[in-house]
């Protein structure tokens, strides 16, 4: 089977771009070792709880809520952190969704302006 050419990897972020992503007291770069855990069959359930909370909190403003990353792949060892991709109409309009998520207990740690 022949595969089409894969896209080039994205360029590395500059230190300035890395700093722009940081929200709050989070370090701009990984400062501790990343621990990979064996697959946990509870990860999908943990995601489902968070998905319901996000959808209840944002209502129709949550255009999509998806379980992404390594914990979303059955059987795959991963870091024990549930990654959730939230799509809103205008991510730059943080006032439209960040305060509601904060009231539900979430903390914004990274923004991706690039």
Helices and strands as residue ranges (DSSP letters): H 15-21, H 43-58, G 59-61, E 64-68, G 70-72, E 83-87, G 94-96, H 98-103
